[in-house]
Amino acid sequence: MLAVKRLHVHNNYSAATLVRWDIEDTSELLDDFTFNVYASLSSASEFTKINEEPITGFSYLYNHPFVSDSSVKLYFKVEVVNTTTQESVLCSAVGAAYLTPSDPIADTIIYQNEVLLKRVLGRPPVKLLIKRRAGTRCSVCWDEELMEVTKSNCINCYSTGYKDGYLPPEEIYISFTEPGFITRFDVADVKDVQQGVTQAWSSNYPLILPSDVIVDEFNRRFIVMQVQPTTKSGLIYLRQLLQLQLLPPTDIIYKLEM
């Protein structure tokens, strides 16, 4: 049975909380499992399931009802469900955070950013490939004794060390930018991006992490080098500033079909 070893709880969203979890490495197939997220006002009291549909990934954005109260602390656990046997286990790992109330100003800025990305700039969506950071180890290139990848061009894990390498792609919108993007939002045309480091920005969600990969409409693949969120009051994420490295066509990631 899969086991959740750690929870990450992010209260950086207006009237919402992002829960992410890491699982123990396993020999079982992840396709056989889904997850549920449970919450409670106390780590010692009963936990209640808060998601409506089974979760196939490793995160859940909870739009909580405490929209005007910043004093509420919520505790979270994750349930693992084997969809073949219907066996389920509520894991012992707990994460907690004070909930962030609704912020109308932040909501307005986030909405304007999304309108800018999706309608004004007119760029087609890109694909976000979230790197697998736990799960089923690669049977081809992972060395259990050395605890490292031993093959640089493994098509089974795309050199991540985990089977399949990345979660299924998500469509998102980004804008490629120059350093002066705060006043000039889209001055660098996507077709003119040269091989090397470039900057971009996206909305505040989904959360993007270093080593994730972005695939544009020309099938060019960029690895995320750094992510820096811009915030309101140092807390609520408004958007994510990305530093991207254009990968050469010889990189194994180009073998991954969309």
N, C-alpha and C positions, 0 to 999 in steps of 0.2 A: 504494500500500500504506500502511495506517495505520502511524504511528510513535509509540512511547511516548517521551515526552520527560522524564518525571520519575517516580520511585517514592517513596512515603511508607511507611515501615515503623514500625508501632506495636507496641511490646512491652508494652503495658498490659493484658495479659490473662493469666490464670493458665494456664500450660502452652499458650499459644496466641500467635500473632503475626498481626496484621492487616497485609496488604499492599494498598495502594491505588496507582493509577497515573493519571497525566494523559497524554492523547494530544495530538498536534499537531492543530490545526484541519485539516479535510479537506473535500473536495467529495464524497467517497464516502459511501455509505449504511452506517451502522453496523450495520444488520441483517445485512449480508453478512459480519460478522466475529465471531469468538469469541477468547478468550484462554486461555493456559495460564501457570501460574506455575512457575518453575524455581528451585531452591535449590542452594547449594554451601557448603562450609565454608571456601572460599577464593575470592577474586575471580578468581584465575588458574587455578583447576582446573575440571574439567568440572561443568556444571550438570545437575541431574536434575529432571524434572517431578514436582511434588508433588500436583497436583490430579487427581482421578479423572475428573470430568466437565468438558466445556468450560464456560468461564465467559462469560456474556453481559453481565455488568456490568463495573465497574471496580474491584473489590476482591475479596479472598479472605482468609478467616480460616483460618490454618494451625494445626491442633492438632498440635504437634510432639512427638516422642518423648523429648525431653530434659527429663523432668518433674522431675528432682532436681538439675540441673546449671545454675548461673547463669553459667558461664564460657564457654559455647558462643556464638560469634558466627556468624550465618548471613547469607549474601549471597543476594540475590534478583534475578531477571530475569523479564521477561514476554515471552511469545511471542504474536505476532499471527497468526491463521489466517484466510485468506479461504475461507469455506465453499463458495463457488461454484467457485473454481479450485483449491482445496486447497493453494494456495501459503501458505507460512508463513515468518515471519522472527522470529528471536530478537533482540530489540532490545538495543542496547548500554547503555541506562540501567541502573544498578545501585543497589540500596538494601540497607542492612545494619543489623543490630541484634543486641545480645546478647539471647539468649532468656530469658524469664522462666519459672522453674520453677513447678511446681504449688504452690498455696497453699491448704491445706484450710480455713483460716479465711475467706479471701476467697471460696472456692467456696461455703461455707455461707451467707455473707451474700448472695451473688448469687442463690443458690437461694431463700432466704427472700424476697428482693425479688420474684422472679418468681412465687412462690406468692401473695404479697400482691397483686400486680397482676392475676394471671389468675384467682384463686379467691376470695380473701377480699373484695376490694373489689367484685368482681362487675361491673366495667365491661366493655362490649363493646370489642373491638379497634378501633383507629383505623387509618387509612391513612397511611403515610409516603411522601411524594413527594420523592425525592432529586433535587435540581436538577442538570441537566446543566451541567458547567463546562468542557467541551471537546467536540470532535466536529465535526458538520456544521453550519456556520453557516446561520442562517435566510436563505432566499432572498427573503423578503418585506421584512424591516425592517432587516437588518444592512447598515451602510454600511462598505465596506472602506476607504475613504479616511479617514473620521472615526473608524473603529474603535469604533462605538457603535450602539446600537439607536436607530432613528429613528421608531419607532411605539410608542405606549404601550399599545395594546390589540391587539397582533398575536396572532391565533388560531393562527398557524403555530408560534410558539415561546413564546407566553405571556409575551412581553417579556423572555425570558432571553437572546436572541441566538443560541440553538442550536435546531435543528429538534426539535420535539416538547417541548422545554422541560424535561421531567422524565423520569426513569427510570420503568418500570412500578411501580405502587404495591406497597408491602410492608405486611403487617399487623403491627402492634406493639401493645403495651399501654402506656398512660400513665395517670397520675393527676394531675388538676388539684388544685393545692394553694394554701394561703395561706403567707405567710412563715414561720409557725411549723410547717411541715410535718414537721420532725424529730420532734416529739412528737405531732403531729396529722396523720396521713397523708393523709386525704381529707376535710378539713372543708369544702371548697368544692364544692358539687354542680355537675356539668358544665352543667346546664341554667341555672345562675345566673351563668355567666361573662358579663360585660358586654363591650361593644366596647371594646377598649383592651388594655393589657398585662396578661397573667396569667402565673402560674407553673405548671409541671408537672414531673413527673419520669418517667423511663423506666428500663428496665434498662440494663446496660452495653453492650449490642449489639442491633441494628446501630448503628454510629457515626452520630450525627446532627450536622449542621453548620449554621451560620447560613445563612439563605436557603432551606433546605429547607422543605417545607410539610406540615402535618398536617391531615387531614380527619377530623372526628369523625362520630358516628352520625347527627347532625342535618345533615350535609353542610356544616357550617361549616368554614371554612378559615383556618388559623392559620399565619402565617409565623414561622419560628424566628429570633429576634433574637439570642439568646446561648445558649451551651451551656457548662456548667461541670460536669465530672465530679467525683464524690466518689471518693476513692481509699483504698486501704490502703497504708500506708508510702510514700505519695506516688507510687506507681507503678501498681498494679493498679486498673483502673476497676471500681467497684462499682455505680454507677448514674450517670445523666446528669440534671442539673438544667437545665431549659429555661425560657427566657423567651420567651413567645409573644405575637404581636400578632394579634388577630382582624381579618381582612380584611373590608371591607364587601362586600355582595352584588354591587356594581357592578364589583368587581375582575375582571380578565380571567381569573384563575385559576379562577373558577367556570364558565368555558366548558369546562374540561377535564373530560371525562366519565370516571368511574371504571369 
